[in-house]
Amino acid sequence: MLIGYLERGVLAGSIAGIVYGIYMTVVANPLIGYMETVAEEATHGAHAHSASDHAHAAGEHAHAVSEATTAAVSIGSGVLWGILLGGIFALAFYFLEPALPGRKYVKSYVLAGASFLTISVAPWLVLPPATPAAEKAFDPTLRIGLYIGLMAVGAVVAAASIEGYKRVSIRSRPLGIVAATIPIGALVATAVLAAPTVVDSGAMSASLVTAFRGLTVLSQAALWAIVASCFSWLQTRANVRSATERRNDLLTSP
Amino acid sequence: MTAETIHDRLGTARDDLTTAQLLTVFAFVAASTFALLFVQEPLVHDSMHNFRHAVGVVCH
């Protein structure tokens, strides 16, 4: 049964991953290339006549591989990313399905939303998606630690939100939805008020940075939405039914 | 008869699969995560540079 879920999750993830790979090819790769050129020109302009500064700037942007390789591998990684998220989603869904609120279609969207909050939104509140060539706050080890810590916070908030909905919606569904938004609102408010602005986007114009972040957020949200919808469609096709539904069937048709 | 719980699902997974199979599944997930997000080997790391930017993960 677990393997069946995993198969469908990986398949849903592959579909989402291919869509994401197309997005990488058509939008993200050219955009990141453009933004890197903009950033590099700004750096070169500032240090135009100093040979040592120039070498320093070139060193910062030097890569071990060609741009074509970066583009191709990034597209492939995009596909793998979809497969990985689909697989993790299916494993989590298998174990958590009984605890998720809603009917079976709703359940997979609830879990996808919770995953998006955990893996992306919560960490981004403190460490927003980095624009190319931006100054990075903290050293990599601290950043990774912080990111993982924030994922844990995101998971707790998602769980609190779902639990709140389940408790309150017994009495009234609209109140349940209100209860579900409280932990998320609290997280966002805390992050906005307490977290320092840690990324300096350098020479990049503010609107370009906003557009890039907006695209990142939307593309990840879309990835999760595709995973959830394909997964629930595949589940229906495979005719997976929960123990509750089987029992109800037995009760209604003796 | 009560509705299915998370505990039941854990039980089903243990009954259906051997420990080795479960370990394989989780090891595979861990390996893919590591390879995509944390490998610092310059060739691999650099060639996935655009990907990490687009996904918005921290170690880019």
Interface residues (C-beta under 8 A of the other chain):
Chain A: M1 L2 I3 L6 Y23 M24 A28 N29 I32 G33 H63 A64 V65 T69 T70 A71 A72 V73 S74 I75 S77 G78 L80 W81 I83 L84 G87 I88 L91 Y94 F95 L96 E97 P98 A99 S120 P123 W124 L127 P128 P129 A130 T131 P132 P140 R143 I144 L146 Y147 R213 T216 V217 S219 Q220 S242 A243 T244 R247
Chain B: M1 A3 E4 T5 I6 D8 R9 L10 T12 A13 D16 L17 V25 F28 V29 S32 T33 L36 F38 P42 L43 H45 D46 S47 M48 H49 N50 F51 H53 A54 V55 G56 V57 V58 C59 H60
